[in-house]
Amino acid sequence: MDTTLQDPLVGQLLDGRYRIEARIAVGGMATVYRAVDTRLDRVLALKVMHPALAVDAAFVERFIREAKSVARLAHPNVVAVFDQGAQGAYVYLAMEYVAGCTLRDVLRERGALQPRAALDILEPVLAALGAAHRAGFVHRDMKPENVLIGDDGRVKVADFGLVRAVGTATDTTGSLLGTVSYLAPEQIEHGTADTRSDVYACGVVLYEMLTGAKPHTGENAAQVIYQHLNTDVPAPSAVVPGLPVALDSLVASATARNPEVRPHDAVLLLAEAREARAGLTGAELDAVPPQALSDTHDGAQDRTSVIPRALPADGDGGGVHRTSRLEVPPPVSGPRRGAGRRGPFGGPHRKLIAVITAVLLTLGVGAGVWYINSGQFTQVPSLLGQTQKVAEQRLAAEGLGLKGVERVFSDTVERGSVVGSDPASGDRIRGNGSVKLVVSRGPEIVRVPDVAGASLADARRSLKKVGLAPGMVTREFSEDVARGEVIRTEPRAGTDRNPDTAVALVVSKGSPIDVPDVTGLSAEDATAELEGEGLKVEVLPGRVHSTEAAGDIAQQSPGAGAEAAEGDTIELTVSKGPRMLDVPDVTGRDVDEARTTLEEAGFEVKVDRPFLSFSNTIASQSVEGGEQAAEGSTITIRTKGF
């Protein structure tokens, strides 16, 4: 049954502008409709907050924040937001309508995807998130439902309803906001999210595309949360044999439980994804996956929801496994997918493990003595003050591995250089051991530099040098600042910010140029006049009927009087002359009636009255009725004499 028939908004005109045609989807916070903007005559998606939530100021604030945040992200892979408003209990966003389906629809229908298809979807998703991250925003609810795939193949990220600025606190009190299957461990433990939380969710989505199933499942949300906290995401090749190691590494990098080990943002993960693709052969990219796994698909676990940060335990605590921050029951035992690989051992298995452990410990003592006596130890090389890249190269040259990177603030060590290591430089370590690097993030507070008057490239370099991230670039006219140079930053120069905060740049378009009116000129003359003003010209191929003579300019965009920047392009449309229209016969009619008839037919009208004539009856017309004249031309009508 079509449930949209029961929806009170379907068929209504919201806010005097948006005609709601059908319901598309229902989420935890809002319902999405297909609607028509009656002012601009275009189809769009209308996201309307549930009226019960509209009374909650916090939810309304988050909803409006989505509009403001996404409106700043002019990116081809982000669903655009056009408008935001309210009518009574209905708070809404007007958004770009994408005809197609979601990634969830694709996974339900096809299961596991070929590696090429998975990367073709992942890369534009990361490009969209990368733009958001570098502009200073975190999505916080990445999942297949929020990846739209248009009928034309375009991939777009939707639903920035949980978005929040990177530089602001993301801590919540007593609850988590998100979708449990894609929550990063730090979101669960601390209720905090940054760009690396989006990276984790993208890693889970990639795993799901490659295998057709989620990495962590359970009978309830608590069991999924427990696995996020205590179990690494398995290698996709363990589920789909034959998948390349590069894809296993990509998933492992994105879903590391320690956020410090993950790529810092989606831009860096995108670089890793492209590097992984470059290392795969055509056969590996196009390998057909086996029949999709039967995914335990609980719709409740795919919905964005508010989850308690501390689940209530039984009164006596029996049967509850505890962590330091979250009380959840252990994964269910018994026969279910993956239980043999990840499930807890019990009963006779524990005795077997105890025996094996004892044997291994016994063997380990002898092996350890042999290893020590063989002299297989080295010293951690001196790394202090070196860049992270150089430090990693030195470790590799010594045969040592890298077990992670911790980033800390430092007032003395330059950003990106090594502050220390674990084990420390000079400490004894096994010849094949691993070292954790401690890298400087620069000072804990960074002052926004004054880059006014610098080129865009130089301004970006200056921001990166002090530890800030170049953000969105907007352009505006300036009489004082040369075209291409920075007018100001947002926040302003001299403002104190945390490292990695995005700083927007406002760049000059130069002095504004008043676009001249070139309609009625030949294409050659119009081009010369516009180029003389410092503008570029594009003459469009199609011609249109107009009152201008054939070959002259009929239309221009932007129009006369508009402001343009030097180098902007003005589009010109050439006239193919006016249409020829049939002239109605108005002789014998009253002057007013004759005028109306001719004007409605597409002509201008001039009335000629003989000297001392007081008649209102038309005696003749300059073009006889039944003949043709150019649209917009003037027809003279003459009244009878006395």
Secondary structure as UniProt FT lines:
FT   HELIX           3..6
FT   TURN            8..11
FT   STRAND          13..14
FT   TURN            15..17
FT   STRAND          18..26
FT   STRAND          30..37
FT   TURN            38..41
FT   STRAND          42..49
FT   TURN            51..55
FT   HELIX           57..71
FT   TURN            76..77
FT   STRAND          81..87
FT   TURN            88..89
FT   STRAND          90..96
FT   STRAND          100..102
FT   HELIX           103..110
FT   HELIX           115..135
FT   STRAND          137..138
FT   HELIX           144..146
FT   STRAND          147..150
FT   TURN            151..152
FT   STRAND          155..157
FT   TURN            161..162
FT   STRAND          164..165
FT   TURN            166..167
FT   STRAND          175..178
FT   HELIX           180..182
FT   HELIX           185..190
FT   HELIX           195..211
FT   HELIX           221..230
FT   HELIX           236..239
FT   TURN            241..242
FT   HELIX           245..254
FT   HELIX           259..261
FT   HELIX           266..278
FT   HELIX           282..285
FT   HELIX           299..302
FT   STRAND          305..308
FT   TURN            315..316
FT   TURN            318..319
FT   STRAND          321..322
FT   STRAND          327..328
FT   TURN            337..338
FT   HELIX           339..342
FT   HELIX           348..373
FT   TURN            374..375
FT   STRAND          377..379
FT   TURN            384..385
FT   HELIX           388..397
FT   TURN            398..399
FT   STRAND          401..408
FT   TURN            415..416
FT   STRAND          417..422
FT   TURN            425..426
FT   STRAND          428..430
FT   TURN            431..432
FT   STRAND          434..440
FT   STRAND          446..447
FT   TURN            452..453
FT   HELIX           456..465
FT   TURN            466..467
FT   STRAND          469..476
FT   TURN            483..484
FT   STRAND          485..490
FT   TURN            493..494
FT   STRAND          496..497
FT   TURN            499..500
FT   STRAND          502..508
FT   STRAND          513..514
FT   TURN            519..520
FT   HELIX           523..532
FT   TURN            533..534
FT   STRAND          536..544
FT   TURN            550..551
FT   STRAND          552..557
FT   TURN            560..561
FT   STRAND          563..564
FT   TURN            566..567
FT   STRAND          569..575
FT   STRAND          580..582
FT   TURN            587..588
FT   HELIX           591..600
FT   TURN            601..602
FT   STRAND          604..608
FT   TURN            611..612
FT   STRAND          617..621
FT   TURN            625..626
FT   STRAND          628..630
FT   TURN            631..632
FT   STRAND          634..639
//
